[in-house]
């Protein structure tokens, strides 16, 4: 998939913002649908497949964080949350719920475009041809690098686009510690302590999916002063 054939869903209770974003993203080659609230979004999601969802956190009824958590129970569609400037707790809550990235309001449309393109490039099928093992053994789990799939026996475990990208980064240098700063760079994000904190949240969430005891990780380890390291079987 390329950015130019992606179908996006914009979820925001502000009609002006929905209209402006839809027009801007249409001009940049995307197919765009819009929803005014979580209920409207659910109806669209029940009948259509989207490549990425851009969703406001603060909406009447269910919030963007709540809808993100619900979507993650059944799908790995990338989600970018729009948060109020300075609301760090909303951003962390969104990442913990399963969002792939966030953008603080107010923002420049061009920055949103860059974030969207970066997320779409992280999708498993868009990855390059780096030499790495095809399947990683992680105890009762296995990760198929080429397919971007995590399995627990015969059961597929859903991963978000960001979680898949992290697994591929670690798979390419298994047994080697990778710093938070480098992970931020590999994910195509801006530098800063907030983004490094976001990496910690993503790692915590990923550990819940691949570790028997996430608080005492066997496979995705913390290397003091150096970062994180994947040590498969």
KOLKE-605852 format. One record per atom (N, C-alpha, C): residue number from 0; residue in one letter; atom name; y, z, x. Coordinates in steps of 0.2 Angstrom, whole numbers. Layout:
BEGIN
   resi   resn   name      py      pz      px
    NUM      A     CA       Y       Z       X
...
% end
This chain:
BEGIN
   resi   resn   name      py      pz      px
      0      X      N      -6       0       4
      0      X     CA       0       0       0
      0      X      C       6       0       4
      1      X      N      11      -4       3
      1      X     CA      18      -4       6
      1      X      C      23      -1       1
      2      X      N      28       1       4
      2      X     CA      33       5       0
      2      X      C      36       0      -5
      3      X      N      36      -7      -4
      3      X     CA      39     -11      -9
      3      X      C      34     -12     -15
      4      X      N      28     -10     -16
      4      X     CA      24     -11     -22
      4      X      C      23      -4     -25
      5      X      N      26       1     -23
      5      X     CA      25       8     -25
      5      X      C      28       9     -32
      6      X      N      25      12     -36
      6      X     CA      27      14     -43
      6      X      C      29      22     -43
      7      X      N      35      23     -44
      7      X     CA      38      30     -43
      7      X      C      39      33     -50
      8      X      N      39      40     -51
      8      X     CA      40      43     -57
      8      X      C      46      48     -55
      9      X      N      52      47     -58
      9      X     CA      57      52     -58
      9      X      C      57      57     -63
     10      X      N      57      63     -62
     10      X     CA      57      68     -67
     10      X      C      63      73     -66
     11      X      N      68      72     -71
     11      X     CA      74      76     -70
     11      X      C      77      77     -77
     12      X      N      80      82     -79
     12      X     CA      83      83     -86
     12      X      C      90      80     -86
     13      X      N      93      79     -81
     13      X     CA     100      76     -81
     13      X      C      99      68     -81
     14      X      N     101      66     -87
     14      X     CA     101      58     -88
     14      X      C     104      54     -83
     15      X      N     110      57     -81
     15      X     CA     114      53     -77
     15      X      C     111      52     -70
     16      X      N     108      58     -68
     16      X     CA     104      57     -61
     16      X      C      98      53     -62
     17      X      N      94      53     -67
     17      X     CA      89      49     -68
     17      X      C      91      41     -68
     18      X      N      96      40     -72
     18      X     CA      98      33     -72
     18      X      C     100      30     -65
     19      X      N     104      34     -62
     19      X     CA     107      32     -55
     19      X      C     101      31     -50
     20      X      N      96      36     -50
     20      X     CA      91      36     -45
     20      X      C      86      30     -47
     21      X      N      85      29     -53
     21      X     CA      81      23     -55
     21      X      C      84      16     -53
     22      X      N      91      15     -54
     22      X     CA      94       9     -52
     22      X      C      94       8     -45
     23      X      N      95      14     -41
     23      X     CA      95      14     -34
     23      X      C      88      12     -31
     24      X      N      83      15     -33
     24      X     CA      76      14     -31
     24      X      C      74       7     -33
     25      X      N      76       5     -39
     25      X     CA      74      -2     -41
     25      X      C      77      -7     -36
     26      X      N      83      -6     -34
     26      X     CA      87     -11     -30
     26      X      C      83     -11     -23
     27      X      N      80      -6     -21
     27      X     CA      76      -5     -15
     27      X      C      69      -7     -16
     28      X      N      67     -10     -21
     28      X     CA      60     -13     -21
     28      X      C      55      -9     -25
     29      X      N      57      -4     -28
     29      X     CA      52       1     -31
     29      X      C      51      -1     -39
     30      X      N      46       0     -41
     30      X     CA      45       0     -49
     30      X      C      46       8     -51
     31      X      N      50       9     -55
     31      X     CA      52      16     -57
     31      X      C      51      17     -64
     32      X      N      48      23     -66
     32      X     CA      48      26     -73
     32      X      C      52      33     -72
     33      X      N      54      35     -78
     33      X     CA      58      41     -78
     33      X      C      55      46     -84
     34      X      N      56      52     -83
     34      X     CA      54      57     -88
     34      X      C      60      62     -88
     35      X      N      61      65     -94
     35      X     CA      67      70     -95
     35      X      C      65      77     -94
     36      X      N      58      78     -94
     36      X     CA      56      85     -93
     36      X      C      48      85     -92
     37      X      N      45      91     -91
     37      X     CA      38      91     -89
     37      X      C      34      88     -95
     38      X      N      35      90    -101
     38      X     CA      31      87    -106
     38      X      C      31      80    -106
     39      X      N      37      77    -105
     39      X     CA      38      69    -105
     39      X      C      34      67     -99
     40      X      N      34      70     -94
     40      X     CA      31      68     -88
     40      X      C      23      68     -89
     41      X      N      21      73     -92
     41      X     CA      13      74     -94
     41      X      C      11      68     -98
     42      X      N      15      66    -102
     42      X     CA      13      60    -107
     42      X      C      13      54    -102
     43      X      N      17      53     -98
     43      X     CA      17      47     -94
     43      X      C      11      47     -89
     44      X      N      10      53     -86
     44      X     CA       5      54     -81
     44      X      C      -2      53     -84
     45      X      N      -3      54     -91
     45      X     CA      -9      54     -94
     45      X      C     -11      46     -95
     46      X      N      -6      42     -95
     46      X     CA      -8      35     -96
     46      X      C      -6      30     -90
     47      X      N      -3      33     -85
     47      X     CA      -1      28     -79
     47      X      C      -3      32     -73
     48      X      N      -4      28     -68
     48      X     CA      -5      30     -61
     48      X      C       2      29     -57
     49      X      N       4      34     -53
     49      X     CA      10      33     -49
     49      X      C       8      35     -42
     50      X      N      12      31     -38
     50      X     CA      11      32     -30
     50      X      C      15      38     -28
     51      X      N      20      40     -31
     51      X     CA      24      46     -29
     51      X      C      28      49     -35
     52      X      N      29      55     -35
     52      X     CA      33      58     -40
     52      X      C      39      62     -37
     53      X      N      45      60     -39
     53      X     CA      51      64     -37
     53      X      C      53      68     -43
     54      X      N      54      75     -42
     54      X     CA      54      79     -47
     54      X      C      59      85     -46
     55      X      N      64      86     -51
     55      X     CA      68      92     -50
     55      X      C      65      98     -51
     56      X      N      67     104     -48
     56      X     CA      63     110     -48
     56      X      C      66     114     -55
     57      X      N      72     114     -56
     57      X     CA      75     117     -62
     57      X      C      76     113     -68
     58      X      N      71     114     -73
     58      X     CA      71     110     -79
     58      X      C      70     114     -85
     59      X      N      72     113     -91
     59      X     CA      71     117     -96
     59      X      C      63     117     -98
     60      X      N      60     122    -100
     60      X     CA      53     122    -101
     60      X      C      50     124     -94
     61      X      N      44     120     -93
     61      X     CA      41     121     -87
     61      X      C      45     118     -81
     62      X      N      45     122     -76
     62      X     CA      49     120     -70
     62      X      C      45     115     -66
     63      X      N      48     112     -61
     63      X     CA      45     107     -56
     63      X      C      40     110     -52
     64      X      N      40     116     -50
     64      X     CA      35     120     -47
     64      X      C      29     121     -51
     65      X      N      30     123     -57
     65      X     CA      24     124     -62
     65      X      C      21     117     -63
     66      X      N      24     112     -64
     66      X     CA      21     105     -65
     66      X      C      18     103     -59
     67      X      N      20     104     -53
     67      X     CA      17     102     -47
     67      X      C      10     106     -46
     68      X      N      10     112     -48
     68      X     CA       4     116     -47
     68      X      C      -1     113     -52
     69      X      N       1     111     -58
     69      X     CA      -3     109     -63
     69      X      C      -6     102     -61
     70      X      N      -2      98     -58
     70      X     CA      -4      91     -56
     70      X      C      -9      92     -50
     71      X      N      -8      96     -46
     71      X     CA     -12      97     -40
     71      X      C     -20      99     -42
     72      X      N     -20     102     -48
     72      X     CA     -27     104     -50
     72      X      C     -31      97     -52
     73      X      N     -28      92     -52
     73      X     CA     -32      86     -54
     73      X      C     -30      79     -50
     74      X      N     -25      80     -46
     74      X     CA     -23      74     -43
     74      X      C     -19      75     -36
     75      X      N     -19      70     -32
     75      X     CA     -16      71     -25
     75      X      C     -10      67     -24
     76      X      N      -7      64     -30
     76      X     CA      -1      60     -30
     76      X      C       4      64     -26
     77      X      N       7      61     -21
     77      X     CA      13      64     -17
     77      X      C      18      66     -22
     78      X      N      21      72     -20
     78      X     CA      27      75     -24
     78      X      C      32      77     -20
     79      X      N      38      74     -21
     79      X     CA      44      77     -18
     79      X      C      49      80     -23
     80      X      N      50      87     -21
     80      X     CA      54      91     -26
     80      X      C      62      91     -24
     81      X      N      66      91     -29
     81      X     CA      73      91     -28
     81      X      C      75      98     -29
     82      X      N      78     102     -25
     82      X     CA      80     109     -25
     82      X      C      87     110     -25
     83      X      N      89     115     -27
     83      X     CA      97     117     -27
     83      X      C      98     119     -19
     84      X      N     104     117     -17
     84      X     CA     105     119     -10
     84      X      C     105     126      -8
     85      X      N     101     128      -3
     85      X     CA     101     135      -1
     85      X      C      95     139      -4
     86      X      N      92     136      -9
     86      X     CA      87     140     -13
     86      X      C      80     139      -9
     87      X      N      80     143      -3
     87      X     CA      74     143       1
     87      X      C      67     145      -3
     88      X      N      68     150      -7
     88      X     CA      62     152     -11
     88      X      C      59     147     -15
     89      X      N      63     143     -18
     89      X     CA      61     137     -22
     89      X      C      57     132     -18
     90      X      N      60     131     -12
     90      X     CA      56     126      -8
     90      X      C      50     128      -5
     91      X      N      49     135      -3
     91      X     CA      43     137      -1
     91      X      C      38     138      -7
     92      X      N      40     140     -13
     92      X     CA      36     140     -18
     92      X      C      33     133     -20
     93      X      N      38     128     -19
     93      X     CA      35     121     -21
     93      X      C      30     119     -16
     94      X      N      31     120     -10
     94      X     CA      26     118      -5
     94      X      C      19     122      -6
     95      X      N      20     128      -7
     95      X     CA      14     132      -9
     95      X      C      10     129     -15
     96      X      N      14     127     -20
     96      X     CA      11     124     -26
     96      X      C       8     117     -25
     97      X      N      10     114     -19
     97      X     CA       6     107     -17
     97      X      C      11     102     -16
     98      X      N      18     103     -16
     98      X     CA      22      97     -15
     98      X      C      22      95      -8
     99      X      N      23      89      -7
     99      X     CA      23      86       0
     99      X      C      30      87       4
    100      X      N      35      87       1
    100      X     CA      42      88       4
    100      X      C      47      90      -1
    101      X      N      53      92       1
    101      X     CA      58      93      -3
    101      X      C      65      91      -1
    102      X      N      69      90      -5
    102      X     CA      76      88      -3
    102      X      C      81      92      -7
    103      X      N      86      95      -3
    103      X     CA      91      99      -7
    103      X      C      97      95     -10
    104      X      N      99      97     -16
    104      X     CA     104      94     -19
    104      X      C     111      97     -17
    105      X      N     116      94     -16
    105      X     CA     117      87     -17
    105      X      C     114      83     -11
    106      X      N     112      77     -12
    106      X     CA     109      73      -6
    106      X      C     112      66      -7
    107      X      N     112      62      -1
    107      X     CA     113      55      -1
    107      X      C     107      51      -3
    108      X      N     108      46      -8
    108      X     CA     102      42     -10
    108      X      C      98      39      -4
    109      X      N     102      37       1
    109      X     CA      99      34       7
    109      X      C      94      39      10
    110      X      N      95      46      10
    110      X     CA      91      51      13
    110      X      C      85      51       8
    111      X      N      86      51       2
    111      X     CA      80      51      -3
    111      X      C      75      45      -1
    112      X      N      78      39       0
    112      X     CA      74      33       1
    112      X      C      70      34       7
    113      X      N      73      37      13
    113      X     CA      70      38      19
    113      X      C      64      43      18
    114      X      N      65      48      14
    114      X     CA      60      53      13
    114      X      C      54      50       9
    115      X      N      56      46       4
    115      X     CA      50      43       0
    115      X      C      46      38       5
    116      X      N      50      34       9
    116      X     CA      46      29      13
    116      X      C      42      33      18
    117      X      N      44      38      21
    117      X     CA      41      42      25
    117      X      C      34      45      22
    118      X      N      35      48      16
    118      X     CA      29      50      13
    118      X      C      24      45      11
    119      X      N      26      39       9
    119      X     CA      21      34       8
    119      X      C      18      31      14
    120      X      N      21      31      19
    120      X     CA      18      29      26
    120      X      C      13      34      28
    121      X      N      13      40      25
    121      X     CA       8      45      27
    121      X      C       2      45      23
    122      X      N       2      41      18
    122      X     CA      -4      40      14
    122      X      C     -10      38      19
    123      X      N     -16      40      17
    123      X     CA     -22      39      22
    123      X      C     -23      31      23
    124      X      N     -22      27      18
    124      X     CA     -24      20      19
    124      X      C     -18      16      23
    125      X      N     -13      20      24
    125      X     CA      -7      17      28
    125      X      C      -8      18      36
    126      X      N     -13      22      38
    126      X     CA     -13      25      45
    126      X      C     -15      19      49
    127      X      N     -14      20      56
    127      X     CA     -15      15      61
    127      X      C     -22      16      63
    128      X      N     -24      12      68
    128      X     CA     -31      12      71
    128      X      C     -32      16      77
    129      X      N     -30      22      77
    129      X     CA     -31      26      83
    129      X      C     -38      28      83
    130      X      N     -41      28      89
    130      X     CA     -48      30      90
    130      X      C     -49      37      89
    131      X      N     -54      39      84
    131      X     CA     -55      46      83
    131      X      C     -62      46      79
    132      X      N     -65      52      79
    132      X     CA     -72      52      76
    132      X      C     -71      51      68
    133      X      N     -76      47      65
    133      X     CA     -76      46      58
    133      X      C     -76      51      54
    134      X      N     -80      56      55
    134      X     CA     -82      62      51
    134      X      C     -81      68      55
    135      X      N     -78      73      53
    135      X     CA     -77      80      57
    135      X      C     -81      85      53
    136      X      N     -85      89      56
    136      X     CA     -89      94      53
    136      X      C     -85     101      53
    137      X      N     -85     104      48
    137      X     CA     -81     110      47
    137      X      C     -85     115      43
    138      X      N     -91     117      46
    138      X     CA     -95     121      42
    138      X      C     -98     118      36
    139      X      N     -97     121      30
    139      X     CA     -99     118      24
    139      X      C     -95     112      22
    140      X      N     -89     111      25
    140      X     CA     -85     105      24
    140      X      C     -86     100      29
    141      X      N     -84      94      27
    141      X     CA     -83      88      31
    141      X      C     -77      84      29
    142      X      N     -74      81      34
    142      X     CA     -68      77      33
    142      X      C     -69      70      36
    143      X      N     -69      65      31
    143      X     CA     -69      58      33
    143      X      C     -63      56      35
    144      X      N     -62      54      41
    144      X     CA     -55      53      44
    144      X      C     -53      46      41
    145      X      N     -57      41      41
    145      X     CA     -55      34      39
    145      X      C     -53      34      32
    146      X      N     -57      38      27
    146      X     CA     -56      38      20
    146      X      C     -50      43      18
    147      X      N     -49      48      23
    147      X     CA     -44      53      21
    147      X      C     -47      57      16
    148      X      N     -54      59      16
    148      X     CA     -57      63      11
    148      X      C     -60      69      14
    149      X      N     -59      75      11
    149      X     CA     -62      81      12
    149      X      C     -68      83       7
    150      X      N     -74      84      10
    150      X     CA     -79      85       5
    150      X      C     -82      92       7
    151      X      N     -84      95       1
    151      X     CA     -88     102       2
    151      X      C     -95     100      -1
    152      X      N    -100      98       3
    152      X     CA    -106      95       1
    152      X      C    -105      89      -2
    153      X      N    -107      88      -9
    153      X     CA    -106      82     -12
    153      X      C     -99      82     -17
    154      X      N     -96      87     -16
    154      X     CA     -90      88     -20
    154      X      C     -83      86     -16
    155      X      N     -79      82     -19
    155      X     CA     -73      80     -16
    155      X      C     -68      85     -17
    156      X      N     -65      87     -11
    156      X     CA     -59      92     -12
    156      X      C     -53      88     -11
    157      X      N     -48      89     -16
    157      X     CA     -42      85     -16
    157      X      C     -37      88     -10
    158      X      N     -34      83      -7
    158      X     CA     -29      84      -2
    158      X      C     -23      80      -4
    159      X      N     -17      83      -2
    159      X     CA     -11      79      -3
    159      X      C     -10      75       3
    160      X      N      -5      70       2
    160      X     CA      -3      65       8
    160      X      C      -2      69      14
    161      X      N       2      74      13
    161      X     CA       4      78      19
    161      X      C      -2      82      22
    162      X      N      -6      85      18
    162      X     CA     -12      88      21
    162      X      C     -17      83      25
    163      X      N     -17      77      22
    163      X     CA     -21      71      25
    163      X      C     -18      70      32
    164      X      N     -12      69      32
    164      X     CA      -8      67      38
    164      X      C      -9      73      43
    165      X      N      -9      79      41
    165      X     CA     -10      84      46
    165      X      C     -17      84      49
    166      X      N     -22      83      44
    166      X     CA     -29      82      47
    166      X      C     -30      77      52
    167      X      N     -27      71      50
    167      X     CA     -27      65      55
    167      X      C     -24      67      62
    168      X      N     -18      70      62
    168      X     CA     -15      72      68
    168      X      C     -20      77      72
    169      X      N     -22      82      68
    169      X     CA     -27      87      72
    169      X      C     -33      83      74
    170      X      N     -36      79      70
    170      X     CA     -42      75      72
    170      X      C     -41      71      78
    171      X      N     -35      68      79
    171      X     CA     -34      64      85
    171      X      C     -33      68      91
    172      X      N     -32      74      91
    172      X     CA     -32      78      97
    172      X      C     -35      85      96
    173      X      N     -42      85      93
    173      X     CA     -45      91      92
    173      X      C     -47      95      98
    174      X      N     -46     101      97
    174      X     CA     -47     106     103
    174      X      C     -41     107     107
    175      X      N     -35     103     105
    175      X     CA     -29     104     108
    175      X      C     -24     107     104
    176      X      N     -20     112     106
    176      X     CA     -14     115     102
    176      X      C      -9     110     101
    177      X      N      -6     110      95
    177      X     CA       0     105      94
    177      X      C       5     110      91
    178      X      N      11     109      94
    178      X     CA      17     114      92
    178      X      C      19     112      85
    179      X      N      23     117      82
    179      X     CA      26     116      76
    179      X      C      31     110      76
    180      X      N      35     110      82
    180      X     CA      40     105      83
    180      X      C      37      98      83
    181      X      N      32      97      86
    181      X     CA      28      91      86
    181      X      C      26      89      79
    182      X      N      23      94      76
    182      X     CA      20      92      69
    182      X      C      26      90      65
    183      X      N      32      93      65
    183      X     CA      38      91      61
    183      X      C      39      84      63
    184      X      N      39      82      70
    184      X     CA      41      75      72
    184      X      C      36      70      69
    185      X      N      29      72      69
    185      X     CA      24      68      67
    185      X      C      24      66      60
    186      X      N      27      71      56
    186      X     CA      27      70      49
    186      X      C      34      67      47
    187      X      N      38      65      52
    187      X     CA      44      61      50
    187      X      C      49      65      47
    188      X      N      50      72      49
    188      X     CA      55      76      45
    188      X      C      60      78      50
    189      X      N      66      81      48
    189      X     CA      71      83      52
    189      X      C      69      89      56
    190      X      N      72      90      61
    190      X     CA      71      96      65
    190      X      C      74     103      62
    191      X      N      72     108      63
    191      X     CA      75     115      61
    191      X      C      70     120      59
    192      X      N      72     126      59
    192      X     CA      68     132      58
    192      X      C      65     131      51
    193      X      N      69     128      46
    193      X     CA      66     128      39
    193      X      C      60     123      39
    194      X      N      60     118      42
    194      X     CA      55     113      43
    194      X      C      49     116      46
    195      X      N      50     120      51
    195      X     CA      44     123      55
    195      X      C      41     128      50
    196      X      N      45     132      46
    196      X     CA      42     136      41
    196      X      C      38     133      36
    197      X      N      41     127      34
    197      X     CA      37     122      29
    197      X      C      30     120      32
    198      X      N      30     119      39
    198      X     CA      24     118      42
    198      X      C      19     123      41
    199      X      N      21     130      42
    199      X     CA      17     136      42
    199      X      C      14     136      35
    200      X      N      18     134      30
    200      X     CA      16     134      23
    200      X      C      10     129      22
    201      X      N      11     123      24
    201      X     CA       6     118      24
    201      X      C       0     120      27
    202      X      N       0     123      33
    202      X     CA      -6     125      37
    202      X      C      -9     130      32
    203      X      N      -6     135      30
    203      X     CA      -9     140      25
    203      X      C     -13     137      20
    204      X      N      -9     132      17
    204      X     CA     -12     129      11
    204      X      C     -19     125      13
    205      X      N     -18     122      19
    205      X     CA     -24     118      21
    205      X      C     -30     123      23
    206      X      N     -28     128      26
    206      X     CA     -34     133      28
    206      X      C     -38     135      21
    207      X      N     -34     136      16
    207      X     CA     -38     138      10
    207      X      C     -43     133       8
    208      X      N     -42     127      10
    208      X     CA     -47     122       8
    208      X      C     -52     120      13
    209      X      N     -51     122      19
    209      X     CA     -57     121      24
    209      X      C     -60     127      27
    210      X      N     -57     133      26
    210      X     CA     -60     139      29
    210      X      C     -63     143      24
    211      X      N     -69     147      26
    211      X     CA     -72     152      22
    211      X      C     -68     158      21
    212      X      N     -64     159      27
    212      X     CA     -60     165      26
    212      X      C     -53     163      29
    213      X      N     -48     161      25
    213      X     CA     -42     158      28
    213      X      C     -38     163      32
    214      X      N     -39     169      31
    214      X     CA     -35     174      35
    214      X      C     -38     175      42
    215      X      N     -44     173      43
    215      X     CA     -47     173      49
    215      X      C     -50     166      50
    216      X      N     -46     161      52
    216      X     CA     -48     154      52
    216      X      C     -53     153      58
    217      X      N     -58     149      57
    217      X     CA     -63     147      62
    217      X      C     -61     140      64
    218      X      N     -59     136      60
    218      X     CA     -58     129      62
    218      X      C     -50     127      63
    219      X      N     -46     129      59
    219      X     CA     -39     128      60
    219      X      C     -35     134      63
    220      X      N     -35     134      70
    220      X     CA     -33     141      73
    220      X      C     -26     141      75
    221      X      N     -23     147      75
    221      X     CA     -17     148      78
    221      X      C     -17     149      85
    222      X      N     -14     145      90
    222      X     CA     -14     147      97
    222      X      C      -7     150      98
    223      X      N      -7     156     100
    223      X     CA      -1     160     101
    223      X      C       4     157     106
    224      X      N      10     155     104
    224      X     CA      15     152     108
    224      X      C      14     145     109
    225      X      N       9     142     106
    225      X     CA       8     135     107
    225      X      C       7     131     101
    226      X      N       6     134      95
    226      X     CA       5     130      89
    226      X      C      -1     131      85
    227      X      N      -4     125      83
    227      X     CA     -10     125      79
    227      X      C     -15     121      82
    228      X      N     -22     122      82
    228      X     CA     -27     118      85
    228      X      C     -33     118      80
    229      X      N     -36     112      79
    229      X     CA     -42     111      75
    229      X      C     -48     110      80
    230      X      N     -53     115      78
    230      X     CA     -59     115      82
    230      X      C     -65     114      78
    231      X      N     -67     108      76
    231      X     CA     -72     106      72
    231      X      C     -79     108      75
    232      X      N     -84     108      72
    232      X     CA     -91     109      74
    232      X      C     -93     104      80
% end
